[in-house]
Amino acid sequence: MELIFVDESGDDGVQASSSPFYILTGAALDDIYWKESFWKLRTFRESILKKYGLKLRTGELKGEDIFQHEGILFNSGLLPSDQRWIGESFLQLVCDELRIKIFVYVKSKRGFLLRYPNPRHNLEKLFRQEIWREYLSRYEEYLLNKSQETHFPQTAMLFYDKNQEKHVRGLVREFNIKFDEQNRFPGAGLIEDVFFYKSETSLFIQLADFLSSISLRLVQGKSKKDTFEVSSHLLEKLGAKTAFFIRE
């Protein structure tokens, strides 16, 4: 069984002041690798805190903090070269040591709004439903393909940030109620319900947050606030870990 941890970049609003894109990024791993990956993530985080004398006030080191010298890095005295080292070391860990696959879906607000010039619906709700249905459909398609390759039904459980609970739970349940006995692998796909965690309590949600920050920069380029840009060879290595990167 796979465990997939998802986080977002941007916001799901559709007003003029909203972000131009909304991005869902998931990191998935087989359950047998959870403990190994957990300890590698924990050891890495502790080594960063010790190396630079940092203390976590909220329990997490966010991706945007690394790129933009914010959060626990604000007033820390770290140089841009230090931040680059942290960011690229984290990415090196992802690429070389963690047995994960990455799933990214990028949805354009502009493209969405062009389809609804005279809205009669709650556009924010509709936008949110669209991207989640598309994201989960593509992920279940991946699970079905994996089932065909392994000749065994592949299942997954979804973990997500608790602050989005009211928006996502019902949508995921739509995927759980489907069961086609005529299918070669009727048991494949998402199982159970969503597990919602506060991001500061889950190293894997924080991993998804970091990867989501990178996904945003792959779409929009380096932010004006960024103190460094990830090297191209690491981004190429990250591409090899990515099962899909869909930009609508």
C-alpha positions as CSV (number, residue, x, y, z in Angstrom):
1,M,0.0,0.0,0.0
2,E,1.1,3.5,-0.8
3,L,0.9,6.5,1.5
4,I,0.6,9.8,-0.3
5,F,1.2,13.1,1.5
6,V,-0.2,16.2,-0.3
7,D,0.3,20.0,0.2
8,E,-0.5,23.0,-1.9
9,S,1.1,26.2,-3.3
10,G,-0.9,29.3,-4.0
11,D,-4.5,29.7,-2.9
12,D,-7.7,28.3,-4.2
13,G,-9.4,31.7,-4.5
14,V,-10.4,33.1,-8.0
15,Q,-10.4,36.8,-7.3
16,A,-8.1,39.2,-9.1
17,S,-5.9,39.4,-5.9
18,S,-5.5,35.6,-5.8
19,S,-2.5,33.6,-7.0
20,P,-2.4,32.9,-10.7
21,F,-2.0,29.2,-10.1
22,Y,-3.0,26.6,-7.6
23,I,-0.7,23.6,-7.2
24,L,-1.1,20.3,-5.5
25,T,2.1,18.3,-4.9
26,G,2.1,14.9,-3.4
27,A,4.9,12.6,-2.1
28,A,4.0,8.9,-2.1
29,L,5.9,6.0,-0.8
30,D,5.2,2.3,-0.1
31,D,4.2,1.7,3.5
32,I,7.2,-0.6,4.1
33,Y,9.5,2.4,3.5
34,W,7.7,4.8,5.9
35,K,9.9,4.2,8.9
36,E,13.2,4.4,6.9
37,S,12.1,7.6,5.3
38,F,10.8,9.1,8.6
39,W,14.2,8.6,10.3
40,K,16.1,10.0,7.3
41,L,13.9,13.1,7.3
42,R,14.1,13.5,11.1
43,T,17.9,13.1,11.1
44,F,18.2,15.6,8.3
45,R,16.1,18.2,10.1
46,E,18.0,17.7,13.4
47,S,21.3,18.1,11.6
48,I,20.2,21.4,10.1
49,L,19.0,22.7,13.4
50,K,22.2,21.7,15.1
51,K,24.5,23.0,12.3
52,Y,23.0,26.5,12.4
53,G,21.8,26.7,16.0
54,L,18.1,27.0,15.0
55,K,15.1,26.3,17.1
56,L,11.7,25.3,15.8
57,R,8.9,27.4,17.4
58,T,6.1,25.8,15.4
59,G,7.6,22.4,14.8
60,E,8.3,22.8,11.1
61,L,10.8,24.3,8.6
62,K,8.7,25.4,5.7
63,G,9.8,25.4,2.1
64,E,9.1,29.2,1.7
65,D,11.3,29.8,4.8
66,I,14.2,28.1,3.1
67,F,13.8,30.0,-0.2
68,Q,13.0,33.4,1.3
69,H,14.7,33.7,4.6
70,E,11.4,33.7,6.5
71,G,10.0,31.8,9.5
72,I,12.6,30.4,11.8
73,L,15.3,31.6,9.4
74,F,14.3,35.2,9.7
75,N,17.0,37.2,11.6
76,S,18.9,33.9,11.9
77,G,22.1,35.3,10.4
78,L,22.2,32.7,7.7
79,L,23.8,33.8,4.4
80,P,22.1,33.1,1.0
81,S,24.8,30.4,0.5
82,D,23.6,28.7,3.7
83,Q,20.1,28.7,2.5
84,R,21.1,27.3,-0.8
85,W,23.0,24.5,1.0
86,I,19.9,23.7,3.2
87,G,17.6,23.7,0.2
88,E,19.8,21.7,-2.1
89,S,20.8,19.2,0.6
90,F,17.1,18.6,1.3
91,L,16.5,18.1,-2.4
92,Q,19.6,15.8,-2.6
93,L,18.0,13.7,0.2
94,V,14.8,13.5,-1.8
95,C,16.4,12.5,-5.0
96,D,19.1,10.0,-3.7
97,E,17.7,8.5,-0.5
98,L,14.0,8.7,-0.2
99,R,12.0,6.0,-2.0
100,I,9.2,8.3,-3.1
101,K,7.3,9.3,-6.2
102,I,6.1,12.8,-6.7
103,F,2.8,13.9,-8.2
104,V,2.1,17.5,-9.3
105,Y,-1.0,19.1,-10.7
106,V,-0.9,22.8,-11.7
107,K,-4.2,24.6,-12.4
108,S,-4.4,28.0,-14.0
109,K,-7.0,30.4,-12.6
110,R,-7.1,32.2,-15.9
111,G,-7.9,29.1,-17.9
112,F,-10.6,28.2,-15.4
113,L,-12.3,31.6,-15.4
114,L,-12.4,31.7,-19.2
115,R,-14.7,28.8,-19.0
116,Y,-17.1,30.6,-16.7
117,P,-17.5,34.2,-18.0
118,N,-21.0,34.5,-16.5
119,P,-20.8,32.5,-13.3
120,R,-23.9,31.1,-11.6
121,H,-22.0,29.0,-9.1
122,N,-19.7,29.4,-6.2
123,L,-16.5,29.6,-8.3
124,E,-14.1,29.0,-5.5
125,K,-15.9,25.7,-4.6
126,L,-16.1,24.7,-8.2
127,F,-12.4,25.4,-8.8
128,R,-11.4,23.4,-5.7
129,Q,-13.5,20.5,-6.7
130,E,-12.1,20.5,-10.2
131,I,-8.5,20.4,-9.3
132,W,-9.0,17.7,-6.6
133,R,-11.1,15.5,-8.9
134,E,-8.5,15.8,-11.6
135,Y,-5.6,15.2,-9.2
136,L,-7.1,12.2,-7.6
137,S,-8.3,10.8,-11.0
138,R,-4.7,10.9,-12.3
139,Y,-3.3,9.4,-9.1
140,E,-5.8,6.5,-9.3
141,E,-4.9,6.0,-12.9
142,Y,-1.3,5.7,-11.8
143,L,-2.4,3.1,-9.2
144,L,-4.3,1.1,-11.8
145,N,-1.3,1.1,-14.1
146,K,0.9,0.0,-11.3
147,S,-1.6,-2.8,-10.6
148,Q,-1.3,-4.0,-14.1
149,E,2.5,-3.9,-14.0
150,T,2.7,-5.8,-10.7
151,H,-0.4,-8.1,-11.3
152,F,-1.6,-7.1,-7.8
153,P,-4.2,-4.4,-6.8
154,Q,-2.4,-1.3,-5.6
155,T,-4.0,0.8,-2.9
156,A,-3.2,4.1,-1.2
157,M,-4.1,6.3,1.7
158,L,-4.1,10.1,1.5
159,F,-2.7,12.4,4.1
160,Y,-3.3,16.2,4.0
161,D,-3.0,19.4,6.0
162,K,-5.7,19.7,8.6
163,N,-6.5,23.3,7.7
164,Q,-8.1,22.1,4.4
165,E,-10.3,19.4,6.0
166,K,-13.7,20.8,5.3
167,H,-12.8,21.3,1.6
168,V,-11.4,17.9,0.8
169,R,-13.0,15.1,2.8
170,G,-16.2,14.9,0.8
171,L,-14.4,14.8,-2.6
172,V,-12.1,12.0,-1.5
173,R,-15.1,10.0,-0.4
174,E,-16.4,10.1,-3.9
175,F,-13.4,7.9,-4.9
176,N,-13.9,5.5,-2.0
177,I,-17.5,4.5,-2.9
178,K,-16.6,3.2,-6.4
179,F,-16.2,-0.5,-6.6
180,D,-16.4,-2.3,-10.0
181,E,-16.4,-6.0,-9.6
182,Q,-15.9,-6.4,-13.4
183,N,-12.6,-4.6,-13.2
184,R,-9.5,-6.7,-13.3
185,F,-8.3,-5.0,-10.1
186,P,-11.5,-3.9,-8.3
187,G,-9.7,-3.2,-5.0
188,A,-7.2,-0.8,-6.5
189,G,-7.2,2.9,-5.7
190,L,-7.7,5.1,-2.7
191,I,-9.0,3.4,0.5
192,E,-10.4,4.7,3.8
193,D,-10.8,8.4,4.2
194,V,-8.4,11.3,4.3
195,F,-6.1,11.5,7.3
196,F,-5.7,15.2,8.3
197,Y,-2.6,16.3,10.2
198,K,-1.4,19.6,11.4
199,S,1.6,20.2,9.2
200,E,3.9,20.9,12.2
201,T,3.3,17.4,13.5
202,S,4.1,15.5,10.3
203,L,7.5,15.4,8.6
204,F,5.9,14.0,5.5
205,I,3.4,16.9,5.1
206,Q,6.4,19.2,5.6
207,L,8.2,17.2,2.8
208,A,5.2,17.8,0.5
209,D,5.3,21.5,1.5
210,F,9.0,21.7,0.4
211,L,8.3,20.0,-2.9
212,S,5.3,22.2,-3.4
213,S,7.5,25.3,-3.1
214,I,9.8,23.9,-5.7
215,S,6.8,23.1,-8.0
216,L,5.7,26.7,-7.7
217,R,9.1,27.9,-8.9
218,L,9.2,25.4,-11.8
219,V,5.9,27.1,-12.9
220,Q,6.6,30.8,-12.1
221,G,10.4,31.0,-12.0
222,K,12.4,32.4,-9.1
223,S,10.5,34.7,-6.8
224,K,11.7,38.2,-6.2
225,K,12.1,37.4,-2.6
226,D,14.1,34.2,-3.2
227,T,17.8,34.3,-2.1
228,F,18.9,31.5,-4.4
229,E,17.8,29.3,-7.3
230,V,18.0,25.5,-7.3
231,S,20.6,24.2,-9.6
232,S,19.4,22.6,-12.9
233,H,21.1,19.3,-12.3
234,L,19.1,18.7,-9.1
235,L,15.9,19.7,-10.9
236,E,16.7,17.1,-13.5
237,K,17.2,14.5,-10.8
238,L,13.9,15.5,-9.3
239,G,12.2,14.9,-12.6
240,A,13.2,11.3,-12.5
241,K,11.3,11.0,-9.2
242,T,8.2,12.6,-10.6
243,A,5.4,10.3,-11.8
244,F,3.4,13.1,-13.3
245,F,3.7,16.9,-13.6
246,I,0.5,18.2,-15.2
247,R,0.0,21.8,-16.0
248,E,-3.4,22.8,-17.2
